[in-house]
Amino acid sequence: MDNVKEIMAKLQEPFLPDEIEWRIGSTNKEKTRGLALAYVTNRAIQNRLDNIFGCSGWKNEYREWRGNSQLCGISIK
């Protein structure tokens, strides 16, 4: 897949419903209401990158960020 437009179109395709997970974000003081946050699973992102670039066509790296947190970067070869 060499065409940049074709690659971008594949990267921008919507994820399937089973590739989306939900968690509760901020809540009110009484904890009776919360903000539902949707996010894409790591596996869905890995599968998409594998399908477009091949297993060795991309990589991710982690580094420490602000003490106990981790910062993840994704690179495309």
C-alpha positions, -999 to 999 in steps of 0.1 A, spaced: 0 0 0 21 29 -13 -4 56 -20 -5 81 9 -42 89 3 -50 52 4 -31 47 37 -48 78 53 -82 65 42 -75 31 59 -62 47 91 -93 69 93 -119 41 89 -143 38 118 -135 11 144 -160 -16 149 -183 -15 180 -165 -44 197 -132 -25 193 -146 3 215 -145 2 254 -162 25 278 -153 39 312 -167 65 336 -149 98 336 -156 127 359 -186 123 382 -208 148 402 -202 152 439 -228 126 448 -214 101 423 -249 96 408 -239 110 374 -208 105 353 -194 112 319 -191 81 297 -158 80 278 -153 58 248 -118 47 238 -104 23 212 -87 -9 225 -50 -13 222 -55 -45 203 -77 -27 177 -50 -2 171 -23 -29 168 -44 -49 144 -51 -18 122 -14 -9 120 -4 -46 113 -30 -47 85 -18 -15 69 20 -15 75 27 -52 83 40 -65 117 74 -49 113 63 -17 96 56 2 128 67 3 164 58 17 197 80 30 225 74 39 261 92 63 283 87 76 318 67 108 320 60 129 350 70 104 376 48 73 376 32 78 342 42 64 308 43 82 275 38 60 244 49 70 209 41 52 177 64 53 147 57 42 111 87 29 91 
